């Protein structure tokens, strides 16, 4: 059970750090970032917020409940880690696709010059 509690604290710490990073003013500025990037950031923030709420709900359960359900908590923690990983992967993949498209447009523009 102690390991689960430590995992929950660590997971919550990292999701909070990532959420804080995403709150940087440059990401909220219309001129500082594209609409596509802002949408991906908003989606990632929403997914992190939802998962963090689930983590907090798990952490707020009584000690006895956590002790009796330690196996299911371990499974829930693994699921939350997967959810966060997928959210980050979706964010990164979207960025990679955007970059590839921009490079392709730039290349085709330069070829026609």
N, CA, C and O atoms as CSV, one atom per row, in Angstrom:
chain,resi,resn,atom,element,x,y,z
A,1,UNK,N,N,0.824,-1.188,0.000
A,1,UNK,CA,C,0.000,0.000,0.000
A,1,UNK,C,C,0.867,1.250,0.000
A,1,UNK,O,O,0.531,2.233,-0.660
A,2,UNK,N,N,1.985,1.226,0.736
A,2,UNK,CA,C,2.883,2.371,0.780
A,2,UNK,C,C,3.425,2.726,-0.587
A,2,UNK,O,O,3.574,3.898,-0.933
A,3,UNK,N,N,3.718,1.691,-1.359
A,3,UNK,CA,C,4.227,1.918,-2.713
A,3,UNK,C,C,3.167,2.607,-3.566
A,3,UNK,O,O,3.483,3.503,-4.349
A,4,UNK,N,N,1.902,2.190,-3.414
A,4,UNK,CA,C,0.819,2.827,-4.160
A,4,UNK,C,C,0.692,4.300,-3.782
A,4,UNK,O,O,0.515,5.154,-4.651
A,5,UNK,N,N,0.780,4.594,-2.493
A,5,UNK,CA,C,0.666,5.980,-2.037
A,5,UNK,C,C,1.801,6.823,-2.610
A,5,UNK,O,O,1.586,7.964,-3.022
A,6,UNK,N,N,2.990,6.270,-2.636
A,6,UNK,CA,C,4.132,6.996,-3.204
A,6,UNK,C,C,3.958,7.198,-4.704
A,6,UNK,O,O,4.292,8.260,-5.229
A,7,UNK,N,N,3.440,6.188,-5.396
A,7,UNK,CA,C,3.203,6.316,-6.835
A,7,UNK,C,C,2.174,7.408,-7.107
A,7,UNK,O,O,2.320,8.194,-8.043
A,8,UNK,N,N,1.136,7.448,-6.282
A,8,UNK,CA,C,0.098,8.463,-6.457
A,8,UNK,C,C,0.690,9.856,-6.272
A,8,UNK,O,O,0.429,10.752,-7.074
A,9,UNK,N,N,1.482,10.042,-5.224
A,9,UNK,CA,C,2.102,11.346,-4.965
A,9,UNK,C,C,3.015,11.751,-6.119
A,9,UNK,O,O,2.989,12.899,-6.563
A,10,UNK,N,N,3.811,10.818,-6.597
A,10,UNK,CA,C,4.736,11.098,-7.687
A,10,UNK,C,C,3.986,11.430,-8.979
A,10,UNK,O,O,4.339,12.375,-9.684
A,11,UNK,N,N,2.968,10.659,-9.276
A,11,UNK,CA,C,2.174,10.891,-10.471
A,11,UNK,C,C,1.490,12.255,-10.402
A,11,UNK,O,O,1.464,12.994,-11.387
A,12,UNK,N,N,0.946,12.578,-9.251
A,12,UNK,CA,C,0.304,13.882,-9.081
A,12,UNK,C,C,1.323,15.010,-9.227
A,12,UNK,O,O,1.020,16.042,-9.826
A,13,UNK,N,N,2.511,14.826,-8.694
A,13,UNK,CA,C,3.575,15.833,-8.800
A,13,UNK,C,C,3.917,16.093,-10.259
A,13,UNK,O,O,4.009,17.248,-10.674
A,14,UNK,N,N,4.105,15.042,-11.039
A,14,UNK,CA,C,4.499,15.208,-12.432
A,14,UNK,C,C,3.375,15.796,-13.280
A,14,UNK,O,O,3.641,16.607,-14.168
A,15,UNK,N,N,2.135,15.409,-13.030
A,15,UNK,CA,C,1.037,15.996,-13.801
A,15,UNK,C,C,0.892,17.478,-13.463
A,15,UNK,O,O,0.582,18.288,-14.335
A,16,UNK,N,N,1.115,17.829,-12.202
A,16,UNK,CA,C,1.049,19.243,-11.811
A,16,UNK,C,C,2.157,20.032,-12.491
A,16,UNK,O,O,1.914,21.136,-12.979
A,17,UNK,N,N,3.377,19.485,-12.534
A,17,UNK,CA,C,4.483,20.171,-13.191
A,17,UNK,C,C,4.190,20.397,-14.674
A,17,UNK,O,O,4.440,21.477,-15.208
A,18,UNK,N,N,3.664,19.376,-15.325
A,18,UNK,CA,C,3.352,19.501,-16.745
A,18,UNK,C,C,2.234,20.519,-16.961
A,18,UNK,O,O,2.304,21.329,-17.885
A,19,UNK,N,N,1.216,20.484,-16.125
A,19,UNK,CA,C,0.122,21.457,-16.235
A,19,UNK,C,C,0.631,22.880,-16.036
A,19,UNK,O,O,0.211,23.797,-16.742
A,20,UNK,N,N,1.535,23.063,-15.078
A,20,UNK,CA,C,2.118,24.380,-14.827
A,20,UNK,C,C,2.897,24.854,-16.047
A,20,UNK,O,O,2.792,26.017,-16.437
A,21,UNK,N,N,3.667,23.974,-16.645
A,21,UNK,CA,C,4.427,24.315,-17.847
A,21,UNK,C,C,3.493,24.774,-18.962
A,21,UNK,O,O,3.793,25.729,-19.678
A,22,UNK,N,N,2.373,24.095,-19.104
A,22,UNK,CA,C,1.428,24.425,-20.167
A,22,UNK,C,C,0.697,25.744,-19.923
A,22,UNK,O,O,0.046,26.267,-20.827
A,23,UNK,N,N,0.800,26.281,-18.718
A,23,UNK,CA,C,0.164,27.565,-18.397
A,23,UNK,C,C,1.039,28.764,-18.779
A,23,UNK,O,O,0.640,29.911,-18.580
A,24,UNK,N,N,2.225,28.501,-19.324
A,24,UNK,CA,C,3.142,29.582,-19.696
A,24,UNK,C,C,2.418,30.569,-20.617
A,24,UNK,O,O,1.709,30.151,-21.532
A,25,UNK,N,N,2.590,31.866,-20.384
A,25,UNK,CA,C,1.897,32.878,-21.197
A,25,UNK,C,C,2.122,32.748,-22.707
A,25,UNK,O,O,1.239,33.092,-23.493
A,26,UNK,N,N,3.272,32.266,-23.110
A,26,UNK,CA,C,3.547,32.122,-24.551
A,26,UNK,C,C,2.556,31.176,-25.210
A,26,UNK,O,O,2.254,31.320,-26.395
A,27,UNK,N,N,2.051,30.218,-24.460
A,27,UNK,CA,C,1.104,29.262,-25.026
A,27,UNK,C,C,-0.314,29.807,-25.090
A,27,UNK,O,O,-1.174,29.241,-25.766
A,28,UNK,N,N,-0.556,30.907,-24.385
A,28,UNK,CA,C,-1.895,31.502,-24.353
A,28,UNK,C,C,-2.004,32.721,-25.267
A,28,UNK,O,O,-3.099,33.236,-25.496
A,29,UNK,N,N,-0.874,33.177,-25.782
A,29,UNK,CA,C,-0.813,34.364,-26.630
A,29,UNK,C,C,-1.196,33.997,-28.064
A,29,UNK,O,O,-0.629,33.076,-28.650
A,30,UNK,N,N,-2.161,34.728,-28.619
A,30,UNK,CA,C,-2.591,34.467,-29.997
A,30,UNK,C,C,-1.456,34.631,-30.995
A,30,UNK,O,O,-1.401,33.917,-31.996
A,31,UNK,N,N,-0.552,35.564,-30.730
A,31,UNK,CA,C,0.551,35.811,-31.654
A,31,UNK,C,C,1.714,34.859,-31.401
A,31,UNK,O,O,2.517,34.601,-32.298
A,32,UNK,N,N,1.802,34.343,-30.188
A,32,UNK,CA,C,2.931,33.499,-29.814
A,32,UNK,C,C,2.798,32.056,-30.232
A,32,UNK,O,O,3.792,31.332,-30.298
A,33,UNK,N,N,1.588,31.631,-30.515
A,33,UNK,CA,C,1.439,30.229,-30.902
A,33,UNK,C,C,0.242,30.062,-31.826
A,33,UNK,O,O,-0.731,30.813,-31.758
A,34,UNK,N,N,0.338,29.071,-32.679
A,34,UNK,CA,C,-0.698,28.831,-33.680
A,34,UNK,C,C,-1.981,28.293,-33.038
A,34,UNK,O,O,-1.979,27.791,-31.913
A,35,UNK,N,N,-3.048,28.414,-33.779
A,35,UNK,CA,C,-4.342,27.895,-33.314
A,35,UNK,C,C,-4.267,26.387,-33.085
A,35,UNK,O,O,-4.809,25.869,-32.108
A,36,UNK,N,N,-3.588,25.692,-33.997
A,36,UNK,CA,C,-3.440,24.241,-33.872
A,36,UNK,C,C,-2.717,23.876,-32.576
A,36,UNK,O,O,-3.136,22.971,-31.855
A,37,UNK,N,N,-1.635,24.585,-32.293
A,37,UNK,CA,C,-0.882,24.314,-31.068
A,37,UNK,C,C,-1.730,24.622,-29.837
A,37,UNK,O,O,-1.734,23.850,-28.878
A,38,UNK,N,N,-2.448,25.747,-29.858
A,38,UNK,CA,C,-3.298,26.074,-28.704
A,38,UNK,C,C,-4.368,25.006,-28.489
A,38,UNK,O,O,-4.664,24.646,-27.350
A,39,UNK,N,N,-4.939,24.506,-29.558
A,39,UNK,CA,C,-5.952,23.448,-29.426
A,39,UNK,C,C,-5.347,22.183,-28.832
A,39,UNK,O,O,-5.952,21.548,-27.968
A,40,UNK,N,N,-4.154,21.819,-29.294
A,40,UNK,CA,C,-3.503,20.624,-28.753
A,40,UNK,C,C,-3.136,20.814,-27.286
A,40,UNK,O,O,-3.262,19.884,-26.490
A,41,UNK,N,N,-2.683,22.018,-26.923
A,41,UNK,CA,C,-2.375,22.313,-25.525
A,41,UNK,C,C,-3.642,22.235,-24.680
A,41,UNK,O,O,-3.634,21.644,-23.600
A,42,UNK,N,N,-4.727,22.829,-25.167
A,42,UNK,CA,C,-5.997,22.792,-24.427
A,42,UNK,C,C,-6.472,21.358,-24.225
A,42,UNK,O,O,-6.945,21.000,-23.147
A,43,UNK,N,N,-6.345,20.544,-25.262
A,43,UNK,CA,C,-6.742,19.137,-25.160
A,43,UNK,C,C,-5.879,18.403,-24.142
A,43,UNK,O,O,-6.393,17.653,-23.312
A,44,UNK,N,N,-4.575,18.617,-24.205
A,44,UNK,CA,C,-3.667,17.979,-23.250
A,44,UNK,C,C,-3.972,18.438,-21.827
A,44,UNK,O,O,-4.016,17.618,-20.909
A,45,UNK,N,N,-4.183,19.741,-21.635
A,45,UNK,CA,C,-4.516,20.259,-20.302
A,45,UNK,C,C,-5.800,19.623,-19.769
A,45,UNK,O,O,-5.877,19.250,-18.598
A,46,UNK,N,N,-6.800,19.504,-20.631
A,46,UNK,CA,C,-8.080,18.911,-20.217
A,46,UNK,C,C,-7.871,17.459,-19.786
A,46,UNK,O,O,-8.386,17.031,-18.753
A,47,UNK,N,N,-7.121,16.718,-20.576
A,47,UNK,CA,C,-6.871,15.315,-20.232
A,47,UNK,C,C,-6.066,15.196,-18.945
A,47,UNK,O,O,-6.337,14.315,-18.130
A,48,UNK,N,N,-5.081,16.068,-18.749
A,48,UNK,CA,C,-4.297,16.044,-17.521
A,48,UNK,C,C,-5.154,16.404,-16.316
A,48,UNK,O,O,-5.031,15.791,-15.255
A,49,UNK,N,N,-6.018,17.393,-16.477
A,49,UNK,CA,C,-6.901,17.806,-15.382
A,49,UNK,C,C,-7.828,16.669,-14.986
A,49,UNK,O,O,-7.991,16.378,-13.801
A,50,UNK,N,N,-8.436,16.026,-15.977
A,50,UNK,CA,C,-9.349,14.914,-15.689
A,50,UNK,C,C,-8.621,13.776,-14.973
A,50,UNK,O,O,-9.137,13.218,-14.004
A,51,UNK,N,N,-7.442,13.439,-15.444
A,51,UNK,CA,C,-6.680,12.349,-14.834
A,51,UNK,C,C,-6.205,12.735,-13.438
A,51,UNK,O,O,-6.218,11.910,-12.525
A,52,UNK,N,N,-5.787,13.984,-13.271
A,52,UNK,CA,C,-5.342,14.444,-11.951
A,52,UNK,C,C,-6.480,14.378,-10.949
A,52,UNK,O,O,-6.262,14.019,-9.792
A,53,UNK,N,N,-7.686,14.718,-11.372
A,53,UNK,CA,C,-8.848,14.623,-10.480
A,53,UNK,C,C,-9.079,13.176,-10.044
A,53,UNK,O,O,-9.399,12.914,-8.885
A,54,UNK,N,N,-8.918,12.253,-10.967
A,54,UNK,CA,C,-9.069,10.834,-10.626
A,54,UNK,C,C,-7.989,10.393,-9.644
A,54,UNK,O,O,-8.255,9.630,-8.715
A,55,UNK,N,N,-6.769,10.880,-9.860
A,55,UNK,CA,C,-5.655,10.536,-8.969
A,55,UNK,C,C,-5.938,11.066,-7.567
A,55,UNK,O,O,-5.741,10.361,-6.577
A,56,UNK,N,N,-6.402,12.309,-7.490
A,56,UNK,CA,C,-6.712,12.906,-6.185
A,56,UNK,C,C,-7.835,12.156,-5.478
A,56,UNK,O,O,-7.801,11.971,-4.261
A,57,UNK,N,N,-8.830,11.727,-6.251
A,57,UNK,CA,C,-9.929,10.962,-5.651
A,57,UNK,C,C,-9.401,9.653,-5.078
A,57,UNK,O,O,-9.814,9.235,-3.996
A,58,UNK,N,N,-8.505,9.016,-5.788
A,58,UNK,CA,C,-7.901,7.780,-5.314
A,58,UNK,C,C,-7.090,8.034,-4.043
A,58,UNK,O,O,-7.157,7.259,-3.088
A,59,UNK,N,N,-6.331,9.120,-4.042
A,59,UNK,CA,C,-5.491,9.446,-2.886
A,59,UNK,C,C,-6.310,9.850,-1.669
A,59,UNK,O,O,-5.858,9.688,-0.535
A,60,UNK,N,N,-7.514,10.376,-1.895
A,60,UNK,CA,C,-8.316,10.862,-0.781
A,60,UNK,C,C,-9.103,9.759,-0.069
A,60,UNK,O,O,-9.737,10.013,0.955
A,61,UNK,N,N,-9.065,8.556,-0.597
A,61,UNK,CA,C,-9.774,7.452,0.058
A,61,UNK,C,C,-9.132,7.157,1.412
A,61,UNK,O,O,-7.953,7.424,1.641
A,62,UNK,N,N,-9.934,6.610,2.275
A,62,UNK,CA,C,-9.429,6.314,3.617
A,62,UNK,C,C,-8.307,5.284,3.548
A,62,UNK,O,O,-8.196,4.510,2.597
A,63,UNK,N,N,-7.492,5.303,4.576
A,63,UNK,CA,C,-6.348,4.385,4.638
A,63,UNK,C,C,-6.822,2.925,4.575
A,63,UNK,O,O,-6.196,2.101,3.909
A,64,UNK,N,N,-7.906,2.608,5.257
A,64,UNK,CA,C,-8.439,1.247,5.255
A,64,UNK,C,C,-8.903,0.852,3.854
A,64,UNK,O,O,-8.627,-0.254,3.389
A,65,UNK,N,N,-9.599,1.752,3.194
A,65,UNK,CA,C,-10.072,1.480,1.833
A,65,UNK,C,C,-8.889,1.239,0.897
A,65,UNK,O,O,-8.912,0.332,0.065
A,66,UNK,N,N,-7.857,2.070,1.049
A,66,UNK,CA,C,-6.668,1.892,0.202
A,66,UNK,C,C,-5.978,0.571,0.506
A,66,UNK,O,O,-5.476,-0.091,-0.402
A,67,UNK,N,N,-5.949,0.183,1.778
A,67,UNK,CA,C,-5.312,-1.070,2.164
A,67,UNK,C,C,-6.071,-2.265,1.587
A,67,UNK,O,O,-5.470,-3.191,1.043
A,68,UNK,N,N,-7.392,-2.230,1.714
A,68,UNK,CA,C,-8.207,-3.343,1.220
A,68,UNK,C,C,-8.235,-3.417,-0.304
A,68,UNK,O,O,-8.418,-4.491,-0.877
A,69,UNK,N,N,-8.057,-2.286,-0.945
A,69,UNK,CA,C,-8.115,-2.273,-2.410
A,69,UNK,C,C,-6.787,-2.005,-3.064
A,69,UNK,O,O,-6.731,-1.455,-4.163
A,70,UNK,N,N,-5.711,-2.391,-2.397
A,70,UNK,CA,C,-4.383,-2.045,-2.924
A,70,UNK,C,C,-4.125,-2.626,-4.313
A,70,UNK,O,O,-3.465,-1.990,-5.134
A,71,UNK,N,N,-4.635,-3.821,-4.583
A,71,UNK,CA,C,-4.445,-4.399,-5.919
A,71,UNK,C,C,-5.179,-3.598,-6.987
A,71,UNK,O,O,-4.636,-3.331,-8.058
A,72,UNK,N,N,-6.424,-3.216,-6.683
A,72,UNK,CA,C,-7.178,-2.433,-7.661
A,72,UNK,C,C,-6.590,-1.036,-7.803
A,72,UNK,O,O,-6.633,-0.446,-8.882
A,73,UNK,N,N,-6.033,-0.499,-6.701
A,73,UNK,CA,C,-5.377,0.805,-6.786
A,73,UNK,C,C,-4.149,0.740,-7.686
A,73,UNK,O,O,-3.887,1.662,-8.459
A,74,UNK,N,N,-3.412,-0.335,-7.583
A,74,UNK,CA,C,-2.238,-0.497,-8.442
A,74,UNK,C,C,-2.671,-0.512,-9.910
A,74,UNK,O,O,-2.019,0.091,-10.762
A,75,UNK,N,N,-3.761,-1.196,-10.191
A,75,UNK,CA,C,-4.288,-1.223,-11.559
A,75,UNK,C,C,-4.770,0.145,-12.006
A,75,UNK,O,O,-4.569,0.533,-13.157
A,76,UNK,N,N,-5.411,0.881,-11.094
A,76,UNK,CA,C,-5.889,2.227,-11.415
A,76,UNK,C,C,-4.707,3.160,-11.682
A,76,UNK,O,O,-4.741,3.961,-12.616
A,77,UNK,N,N,-3.681,3.055,-10.870
A,77,UNK,CA,C,-2.486,3.887,-11.062
A,77,UNK,C,C,-1.871,3.602,-12.430
A,77,UNK,O,O,-1.515,4.526,-13.163
A,78,UNK,N,N,-1.750,2.333,-12.765
A,78,UNK,CA,C,-1.217,1.965,-14.089
A,78,UNK,C,C,-2.071,2.559,-15.203
A,78,UNK,O,O,-1.544,3.033,-16.210
A,79,UNK,N,N,-3.382,2.532,-15.024
A,79,UNK,CA,C,-4.289,3.087,-16.030
A,79,UNK,C,C,-4.109,4.599,-16.149
A,79,UNK,O,O,-4.125,5.132,-17.259
A,80,UNK,N,N,-3.941,5.290,-15.040
A,80,UNK,CA,C,-3.735,6.737,-15.083
A,80,UNK,C,C,-2.419,7.074,-15.768
A,80,UNK,O,O,-2.335,8.050,-16.513
A,81,UNK,N,N,-1.406,6.280,-15.520
A,81,UNK,CA,C,-0.122,6.483,-16.192
A,81,UNK,C,C,-0.295,6.291,-17.701
A,81,UNK,O,O,0.251,7.057,-18.494
A,82,UNK,N,N,-1.049,5.275,-18.088
A,82,UNK,CA,C,-1.317,5.042,-19.515
A,82,UNK,C,C,-2.082,6.222,-20.124
A,82,UNK,O,O,-1.765,6.672,-21.225
A,83,UNK,N,N,-3.090,6.719,-19.399
A,83,UNK,CA,C,-3.873,7.845,-19.910
A,83,UNK,C,C,-3.005,9.070,-20.131
A,83,UNK,O,O,-3.121,9.743,-21.156
A,84,UNK,N,N,-2.135,9.359,-19.174
A,84,UNK,CA,C,-1.247,10.507,-19.303
A,84,UNK,C,C,-0.263,10.288,-20.444
A,84,UNK,O,O,0.005,11.205,-21.220
A,85,UNK,N,N,0.273,9.080,-20.547
A,85,UNK,CA,C,1.218,8.773,-21.632
A,85,UNK,C,C,0.559,8.945,-22.997
A,85,UNK,O,O,1.159,9.516,-23.908
A,86,UNK,N,N,-0.669,8.457,-23.144
A,86,UNK,CA,C,-1.369,8.597,-24.416
A,86,UNK,C,C,-1.670,10.046,-24.719
A,86,UNK,O,O,-1.568,10.469,-25.870
A,87,UNK,N,N,-2.041,10.818,-23.708
A,87,UNK,CA,C,-2.316,12.240,-23.917
A,87,UNK,C,C,-1.061,12.949,-24.415
A,87,UNK,O,O,-1.117,13.758,-25.341
A,88,UNK,N,N,0.064,12.639,-23.794
A,88,UNK,CA,C,1.334,13.248,-24.211
A,88,UNK,C,C,1.712,12.777,-25.608
A,88,UNK,O,O,2.155,13.579,-26.429
A,89,UNK,N,N,1.543,11.488,-25.889
A,89,UNK,CA,C,1.850,10.966,-27.230
A,89,UNK,C,C,0.992,11.639,-28.297
A,89,UNK,O,O,1.494,12.004,-29.361
A,90,UNK,N,N,-0.299,11.805,-28.017
A,90,UNK,CA,C,-1.178,12.477,-28.976
A,90,UNK,C,C,-0.702,13.900,-29.233
A,90,UNK,O,O,-0.697,14.367,-30.372
A,91,UNK,N,N,-0.301,14.586,-28.164
A,91,UNK,CA,C,0.204,15.947,-28.288
A,91,UNK,C,C,1.457,15.978,-29.168
A,91,UNK,O,O,1.558,16.793,-30.085
A,92,UNK,N,N,2.391,15.100,-28.887
A,92,UNK,CA,C,3.657,15.055,-29.625
A,92,UNK,C,C,3.421,14.653,-31.085
A,92,UNK,O,O,4.001,15.248,-31.993
A,93,UNK,N,N,2.587,13.663,-31.307
A,93,UNK,CA,C,2.308,13.216,-32.678
A,93,UNK,C,C,1.665,14.341,-33.481
A,93,UNK,O,O,2.008,14.556,-34.644
A,94,UNK,N,N,0.727,15.061,-32.853
A,94,UNK,CA,C,0.109,16.198,-33.540
A,94,UNK,C,C,1.133,17.242,-33.932
A,94,UNK,O,O,1.069,17.807,-35.024
A,95,UNK,N,N,2.085,17.501,-33.034
A,95,UNK,CA,C,3.154,18.457,-33.331
A,95,UNK,C,C,4.051,17.979,-34.446
A,95,UNK,O,O,4.447,18.756,-35.315
A,96,UNK,N,N,4.369,16.708,-34.423
A,96,UNK,CA,C,5.225,16.133,-35.466
A,96,UNK,C,C,4.536,16.219,-36.826
A,96,UNK,O,O,5.170,16.565,-37.823
A,97,UNK,N,N,3.263,15.910,-36.868
A,97,UNK,CA,C,2.519,15.996,-38.130
A,97,UNK,C,C,2.484,17.437,-38.627
A,97,UNK,O,O,2.671,17.693,-39.816
A,98,UNK,N,N,2.242,18.380,-37.709
A,98,UNK,CA,C,2.225,19.792,-38.095
A,98,UNK,C,C,3.571,20.224,-38.674
A,98,UNK,O,O,3.624,20.939,-39.675
A,99,UNK,N,N,4.649,19.785,-38.040
A,99,UNK,CA,C,5.983,20.115,-38.550
A,99,UNK,C,C,6.217,19.518,-39.929
A,99,UNK,O,O,6.728,20.186,-40.828
A,100,UNK,N,N,5.842,18.263,-40.087
A,100,UNK,CA,C,6.027,17.606,-41.390
A,100,UNK,C,C,5.230,18.325,-42.476
A,100,UNK,O,O,5.720,18.514,-43.590
A,101,UNK,N,N,4.009,18.722,-42.152
A,101,UNK,CA,C,3.196,19.443,-43.130
A,101,UNK,C,C,3.823,20.788,-43.481
A,101,UNK,O,O,3.868,21.173,-44.650
A,102,UNK,N,N,4.307,21.501,-42.464
A,102,UNK,CA,C,4.934,22.806,-42.699
A,102,UNK,C,C,6.191,22.659,-43.549
A,102,UNK,O,O,6.427,23.460,-44.453
A,103,UNK,N,N,6.985,21.654,-43.267
A,103,UNK,CA,C,8.202,21.419,-44.046
A,103,UNK,C,C,7.830,21.052,-45.481
A,103,UNK,O,O,8.471,21.513,-46.425
A,104,UNK,N,N,6.813,20.240,-45.646
A,104,UNK,CA,C,6.369,19.865,-46.989
A,104,UNK,C,C,5.885,21.062,-47.777
A,104,UNK,O,O,6.195,21.186,-48.962
A,105,UNK,N,N,5.139,21.937,-47.152
A,105,UNK,CA,C,4.659,23.154,-47.819
A,105,UNK,C,C,5.840,24.043,-48.180
A,105,UNK,O,O,5.907,24.585,-49.284
A,106,UNK,N,N,6.760,24.186,-47.251
A,106,UNK,CA,C,7.942,25.023,-47.469
A,106,UNK,C,C,8.778,24.461,-48.622
A,106,UNK,O,O,9.245,25.209,-49.482
A,107,UNK,N,N,8.962,23.137,-48.631
A,107,UNK,CA,C,9.739,22.504,-49.699
A,107,UNK,C,C,9.073,22.725,-51.064
A,107,UNK,O,O,9.740,23.066,-52.040
A,108,UNK,N,N,7.764,22.530,-51.118
A,108,UNK,CA,C,7.075,22.688,-52.407
A,108,UNK,C,C,7.102,24.142,-52.856
A,108,UNK,O,O,7.174,24.425,-54.052
A,109,UNK,N,N,7.046,25.060,-51.904
A,109,UNK,CA,C,7.128,26.507,-52.240
A,109,UNK,C,C,8.507,26.832,-52.793
A,109,UNK,O,O,8.626,27.544,-53.790
A,110,UNK,N,N,9.556,26.310,-52.145
A,110,UNK,CA,C,10.916,26.588,-52.598
A,110,UNK,C,C,11.202,25.949,-53.956
A,110,UNK,O,O,11.958,26.503,-54.754
A,111,UNK,N,N,10.611,24.806,-54.218
A,111,UNK,CA,C,10.823,24.129,-55.510
A,111,UNK,C,C,10.197,24.895,-56.661
A,111,UNK,O,O,10.659,24.792,-57.798
A,112,UNK,N,N,9.157,25.655,-56.384
A,112,UNK,CA,C,8.467,26.406,-57.423
A,112,UNK,C,C,9.024,27.814,-57.624
A,112,UNK,O,O,8.512,28.576,-58.445
A,113,UNK,N,N,10.053,28.153,-56.889
A,113,UNK,CA,C,10.654,29.487,-57.000
A,113,UNK,C,C,11.703,29.512,-58.054
A,113,UNK,O,O,12.318,30.552,-58.289
